[in-house]
Amino acid sequence: MNRQKIITVSEKVIEYGFYGLIFFLPISKALIESCAGFVFLGFVVNKAMTRDFTRFKTDAKIFWLLFALFVFSALSLINSGPFLAKGFKALFFKWGEYFFLFMIAVDHFKDRKLIKRFFYVFAFIVTLVGLSALSQRFLGIEFFRGRPLIGLAVTGPFKNPNDLGAYLICCFPVLISLAYWNWKWKRKVTAPVVFFACVILLASILLTISRGAWLGVTIGFLMMIAFCSKKRLLSLVFGIFLCFVFSIPFFRKEIIYSFGPAGDGNRYVIWNGAIDMIRENPFLGKGLGTFMDYFEKYVPNIGIFYAHNCYLQMWAESGIFTLLAFLFLAGFVVFRGARIAFKNREDDFGILLSGLIAGISGFLIASFFDTHLYSLKLSVLFWVMLGVTVSIERVLLEKKV
């Protein structure tokens, strides 16, 4: 096999690895790892053959922030003590993998056709996840993993409603942008189909009964209105949605309960424990991956929990510098993307970018109420979508057609 064929095959391995990754993400951790392995293998072979690192130089600011995030996370291992091995494993086999996937996504998605194909797969699996949640609610079981309905809140193929909600709020605005995109071009078949998929996702988000999801989808909706050139139409849809929700006593009661003091689910107690942990080691934290090992020392007699807040857990484990590096990285991508999307409101990819920015922002808001960035499935989703967002920003900045 000659050099050019190896390069072509490696690019296809990366491409189909990403398709598998996004498709199997809600379904199987083992398949996620397998697909990620194909992506890594394809990337290493491709770079060995091409030695093309242009994309990393072009977006040097982003990669310096990513490097700073990795370095500060590594420095937190100084305080790991007896959990040093666990910290190393978290650094290289969790966070390191997420960072690597982000880098490959930025490097790989260079042209519009490639990005479109990725989002066709994305839209298909997201719609299936929404249908599985509705199946769980109305038929008593979802069809991916056979999870029965326990209580009132749907989980779909995820373990709990909050995880499903975080997944859907990251994806829902993207589907809105795809629906608007198809409606703009008056595609008589695909536009109604994608619009119907949006309705399915919105119903599923409501049925998670998750305040993080509800707040996240509201933020996503408002951001889409800000970006969209047809503000009146989207505002009308949002207004109808709110009227519908508050007109149903069940949802009205759950919203009041969820955002009231009784709906905290011990979060305030857990957050106070995380804050006590932070006070002891504010700069480098207790050590990456050690939050649950130390938790009972600070909050006894309630069990062992994650922090139920990504930012408090990141600060407690890895220190303030790691938290700031993460916020600067995510903030830079989001604010640059918002600026680019606003300038390219009539461009198809400007519309798509606005959906990604809204979805990522909603996900980050929901992460204030849970530790989504510490879940394999949701972390992979976040870092891949963040990487694709950077790629679309670059495509629009360079005006590639």
N, C-alpha and C positions, 0 to 999 in steps of 0.2 A: 504494500500500500504506500503510495507516494505521500509527500508532505501535505499537499493540498487536500487530498482525500481525508487524511487524519484530522486536519483542521475542520473540514466540513462535518465529519462524523462527530467530533467533539462538541461542535456547536449544536448539533441535533440532540446529543446526549443531554446537554444542559437544558435545551428547550423542552424536551419531553420530560426531563426530570422535574422541571418547574410545573409542567402540566399535572404530573402525578402528585407532586407535593401539594398543590392547591386543591386537587380533586379529593385526595385521601385525607386531607387535614382534619375534617370533622369526624372521620371514621376510625382511623387506626394509627396509633403511635408507631407501631413497627413499620408500617408502610411509609409514614413520614420520614423515619430514619433511613429507610432504604432509598427513597427518592432523593433525599438530601445527599446521600452517598453518591448517587449517580451525578448529581449536580456538581459536587466537589471534584469527582474524578474527571468529568468533562472539562471543568475549569482548569485544573492542573495541567492536563494534556494540552489544552488549547493554548495556554500561556507558554508552555514549554516549546510549542511549535511556532507561535506568532511573536512572542515577546513584545506584545503590544499592551502597554499600560497607559495609553493616552487618556482614557476615561478617568483614571485615578488622578492624573495630573490636572485635568480640566476642573474636577470638583475637589481640589486639594483641601479647601477649607473644611468640607464635610468629613473628609477622611482624617484630617488632623484632630477634629472633634471626636471622631470614633476612636482614634488612637489614644487620645486623652482619657476617654471613658474606659478603655481597656487597661491603661496604665494605673489609673486610680483604683479600679477594681482589684488589680493585682496587688497594689500597695496595702489594701485592706487585709491581705493574708498575714501581714505582720502581727495582727492581733488575734489570729485564728486559734493559737494555742494548741490544745489537743485535737482540734478539728481541722488542722492544716490540710490533711489529705482530702477531706471533704471539700474544702475551699478550692484546692487545685482542680478537683473534678468539676466543680461548678464553673470555674473560670474557663477551662479549656473545652469541656464537653457540653456545656450549656450556653453560657454567654458567648464564648468563642465561636461556637457553631452559628449562633444567631447573627453575630457580626459578619461572619464569613458569607452567610446567605445574603445579607444586605449588600455587601461589596459585589458579589457575583450578579445580583439583580441589577445594580447600577451599571455594571459593565456589560451585561448581556443584552438588555432590552434597548437596542440602539435605533431601531426603525419602527415605523408605524404599523406595518403589517404584522410584525412579531408581537407587538403590544396588543393589537386587535385580537389575534388568535388566543393570547393568554386570557383576555377578558371574556372571550366566548366560553372557554372552559370554566372560568370563574363564575360567570352568570348562571351557567347550567347547574353547577354543584350547589351554589348558594340557594337557588330556587328549590332544589331537591331537599336541602336542609330545612327550608321553610315549610315545605309540604310534610316532611317527617314530623315536625313539631305540631302541625295541625292534625296529622294522623294520630299523634299521641294524645292530643286533647279530645278529639271527637270519636276516635276508635279505640282508645285506651292503650295503644302501643305504637311506638315509632318504628319505621321499617329498616333502618340502617343497622342498629345494634339490638333491636328488640327490647328497648327500655320501656317499661310500663309507666303509666301516669301515676305518680305518687303525690297526693295532695292536689292543689289547684294549679300550680305553676308548671309549665312545660319545660323540658330540658332538651328535647330533640336527641341527637346522638351524643350530647355532652353529659357530664356527670351531674351538673346542677344548672339551675335557671340563669344564674349570673354569667356563667361561661357562655351559654347560648346567646344571652343578651349582648355580651361584649362582641361575640363573633358577628351577630346580625347588625349591630350599629356601625361596625366598621365597614360592612358590605352594603348596607341599605342605601346610603347616599350615592355610592358608585352605580347601583342599579337605577336610581333616579336619573343620574347623568346619562346612562345608556338609553333609558326610555326617552328622555328629552332629545338626545342625539338622533334616535330613530324617528321620533315624531317630527323633528325639524326637517328631515329629508323625506317625510311623508311615505314612510315604508309601511304599507297597508297591513302586512302580515306581522313583521317583527315588532313594530311599535306597540300594538295592543298586547302582544305576548309579554314583552318586557314590563309594560305597565301593570299587567295582571300579576307578574312576579313581584313587583313592588308592593302591591296590595297584600300578597301572601306574606312577605317579610314583615310588613307593618303589623299585620294581625299577630304574627308569631312573637314580635317584640312585646306587644301588649300582653300577650298570654304568659310571658316569662314572669310577670309581676315583680320585676326587678327595678328598683329606683335608679340604679346606675344606668340601666338600659334606657329607661324612660327619659332620664335627664340627657343622656348621650344622644338619643335620637332627636330630641328637641333642639339641641345645639347643632346637630347635623342639618336639620331642616332649616334653621335660621341662617346657617352659613350658605346653604344652597340658594336660599332666597337672595342673599347678599350678592352672590356671584351671578345668578341667572339673569339673562337679559329680559326674560318674561316674568318679572317679579310679581305682577298682579295675579297671573295664573297660579304660580306656586304658592303665593300667599293665600289665595282662595282655597287651594287644596289643604294647606296647613290649617286654616281656620275651620274648614269643614271637619277635618280630623279631630281638632280639639273639641269642637261642639259635640261630635259623636262620642268621644271618650267621656266627657263630663256629663253627658245626658244619660249614661248607663250607671245606675247606682253602685253596682259592684266595683267598677273601675274608680269611680269617684271616692268610694270608701277606702279602697286599697291605696290610692294616691295619698289621701290624707293620713292614713295609718303609716305608710312607708316613710313619709317625710316628717313624721312626728316623732317625739321622744320614744314612744313605745316600739317603733320599728327599727331601732338601731341594732338589734341582734348582738348585743355585747360589744359592738364596735368601739364605743367610747372607752370602755374598760381596756380593750385590746390596744387602742391607740395610745392611751395613757401609759400602758406598759412599754410600748414602742418608744414613746417620748423619754421615759426613764432610761431606757437602753441607750438612746441617742445622747443623753446628758453625760453618760459615762465616757463615751468615745465619739465625740461629735465630728472629728476630722477624718479618721480612718475607719470608723465603725467597729463592730465586734468581729468582723471577718466575713467574707463572702460565703453565703450558704449556711450561716450559723443561727439565723433568727429563731428557728423553732427549737434548736438545742438550748438556747438561753431563755426561751419564753417563760417557762414555768417558774424560773427564778424571780421574774418581775411581776407575773400575774399568776399566782398559785390558785389551785382548786377549781379551775374552769376547763382544764384540758390543755392541749397543745394546738395552737392555731398559727396560720400566717397572719400578717398584720392587718389584712383587709384594707390595705391602702398601699399601693405600689411605691409611693414616694416616701412614706415613713419607713417602709421595709428597706428600701434601697439606702436611705440615709442611715438607718440603724445597722445594717450589715456592712455597708461599703464606705460610709462617710459622706460628708457634705460635698466634697469635690467630685465624687462619682455622680451624685444626684445632679449637681450643677452641669456637669459635662453632658449628661443625658438630656436635661432640659434644654441646654443650648443647642444640642444636635437636633432634637425633635423640633424645637422652636425655629431654628434656622430653616429647616426643610419646609415647615408649615407656612411661615411668613413669606419666604421666597416664593413658594408655590401659590400662595394667595395673591401675591402681586402679579405673578405671571398669568395666572388664571383670569384675573380681572382684565388684564390687557388683551387677552385672547378669548374673550367671551363668545365670539362667533366661530372660533375654530373648534372642530370636533374634539380635538385633544385638550383644548382649554376647558371645554365642558367636562370632559372626563377627569381632568386634573382637579377641577372644583369639587367633584364627587369624592375623589381620594382625600383631598385636604379636609373636607367635612367629615368623612368617615374616620380618619386618623384622629381628628380633634375630638369627635364623640367618644372614641375609644379611650383617649387620654383622660377625658372627663370621667368616664365610667371607672377608670383605674384608680380614681380617688376613693372609691368605695370597695375595691377588691384588689387582689394581687394577680391581675391578668398577665402581667409581664413575667410572672413566675410559673406560668402554665406552658408546657411544651407547645400545645396546639395554638394557643393564642399568641404566644411570643413569636412563633414561626410566621403566623399570619401578619402580625404587626411589622416585623422586620422586613419581610418580603414586600409588603405593600409600601413600606417607607422607601425601600430601594427602587421599586417601580415608579414611585412618585418622583424621585430624583431623576430617573431616566426620562420621564415625560417632560419634566422641567427643562432638561437639557435639549430634548427634541424641539421644544417650542422656542427655546433661546436661540438655537441654531437654525430654526425654521426649515427643518428637513421635511421633505415632502415624500 
